[in-house]
Amino acid sequence: MTRLLWPLALLAAFGLGFAAATVGRDSGAASQAGDASHATVRRLQAQVSALETRLRSTAAGRADEPDSTTGLAGTTMASRSDGGVSGDDAPRRGRSARRGVAPQGEPQDDLTPATPVARPAQVRPATVDAAMERLFRFFDGNGTAPATWRQRRELLEDLRAMGDAGTEALGRMLSGGTTTDERRTAAELLGQLGDPRALSMLQDVLDKDNDVLLRRAAAASMRKLAAPDSAPYLEALMRNGGEDRYVRMSAAYGLAQLGKREGVSALGLIFDEAHGDGRGREQAFRALRSLNDERSLPFMREVATSSAEPSYRLQAIRFLTAQADRQSLAALERIMTSASEQPSVRDAAAHAYHAIQSK
């Protein structure tokens, strides 16, 4: 792993120097080109810093590995002052010292369990470097995140316990990660940590990065932060017709969660817009249903009486029932008395009609 990282670090450093020289040489060029060059320099600086931290982490991990001949970390066969086995005595006293333990390479006897050598646990301070090392241990050698939710939850708990250092480390990986998986995972974890300081980090991604999956992760995390300061930015994202649908959906959902009615209306429009996108349509509907208050009632009334898929109509009718929406009684009556309706929808409307009337 170290052999692969050193060339990457050298390459990134070379790119950093080249970009910096370009900025200096073209200082009189257009401001837009200059901004792009400066953004490249900042990105390369972050990557170099991340690679240096990864190299230190890898070197530290190798130093802690057990010796290949003795099985003990950092232990030599030299004489010890505490009366231990010296190099000269090891072959002669080896049998008595290892009595009750099966020879290496042989199965252990059930009655004589092995007694592994315990290495004292290292208590690391909550520094940014320590948090970065924890992040690097989470990813495999190719910078790919493991798929198990348990490992992800443990990582999140560790970073949360590190406080400010955990947030700063995620910010560094977001800007300087060497793979898209690293950067996307950092964006997702920033939202789950819920630290308001992550807002500017996520906004930077949405302002400058064109990776659509990374942008979706950043928008979803910005929504999860539920920061009032994010409302103007979420509104701008939501109103941008050229923006990715899932980015706009996260922005609309975030505004709805902040109590903004325009977010609720936008989710309804996205539901209609995503008619050919089953996943997007389902997510928009689920977001509206999760609000669980009267703001979603107009949308649910419309869906109940529409030609939408029966599954959505049934869910809308159940929502109206749960909210005891008396304004929907007339629409429910039309559904339950219509001969052209599907029996399942008609029966659901009849049940909802009587349930609401009895409340």
Stockholm file with secondary structure:
# STOCKHOLM 1.0

chainA/1-359         MTRLLWPLALLAAFGLGFAAATVGRDSGAASQAGDASHATVRRLQAQVSALETRLRSTAAGRADEPDSTTGLAGTTMASRSDGGVSGDDAPRRGRSARRGVAPQGEPQDDLTPATPVARPAQVRPATVDAAMERLFRFFDGNGTAPATWRQRRELLEDLRAMGDAGTEALGRMLSGGTTTDERRTAAELLGQLGDPRALSMLQDVLDKDNDVLLRRAAAASMRKLAAPDSAPYLEALMRNGGEDRYVRMSAAYGLAQLGKREGVSALGLIFDEAHGDGRGREQAFRALRSLNDERSLPFMREVATSSAEPSYRLQAIRFLTAQADRQSLAALERIMTSASEQPSVRDAAAHAYHAIQSK
#=GR chainA/1-359 SS CHHHHHHHHHHHHHHHHHHHHHHHHTTTSCHHHHHHHHHHHHHHHHHHHHHHHHHHHHHHHHHTSCCTTTSSTTCCSSCCTTSCCCTTTHHHHHHHHTTTSCCTTSCCCTTSCCCCCCCCCCCCCSCHHHHHHHHHHHSCTTSCCCSCHHHHHHHHHHHHHTTHHHHHHHHHHHHHCSSHHHHHHHHHHHHHHTCTTHHHHHHHHHHHCCCHHHHHHHHHHHHHHTCGGGHHHHHHHHHCTTSCHHHHHHHHHHHHHTTCHHHHHHHHHHHHHTTTCHHHHHHHHHHHHHHCSGGGHHHHHHHHTSSSCHHHHHHHHHHHHHTTCGGGHHHHHHHHTCTTSCHHHHHHHHHHHHHHHTC
#=GC SS_cons         CHHHHHHHHHHHHHHHHHHHHHHHHTTTSCHHHHHHHHHHHHHHHHHHHHHHHHHHHHHHHHHTSCCTTTSSTTCCSSCCTTSCCCTTTHHHHHHHHTTTSCCTTSCCCTTSCCCCCCCCCCCCCSCHHHHHHHHHHHSCTTSCCCSCHHHHHHHHHHHHHTTHHHHHHHHHHHHHCSSHHHHHHHHHHHHHHTCTTHHHHHHHHHHHCCCHHHHHHHHHHHHHHTCGGGHHHHHHHHHCTTSCHHHHHHHHHHHHHTTCHHHHHHHHHHHHHTTTCHHHHHHHHHHHHHHCSGGGHHHHHHHHTSSSCHHHHHHHHHHHHHTTCGGGHHHHHHHHTCTTSCHHHHHHHHHHHHHHHTC
//
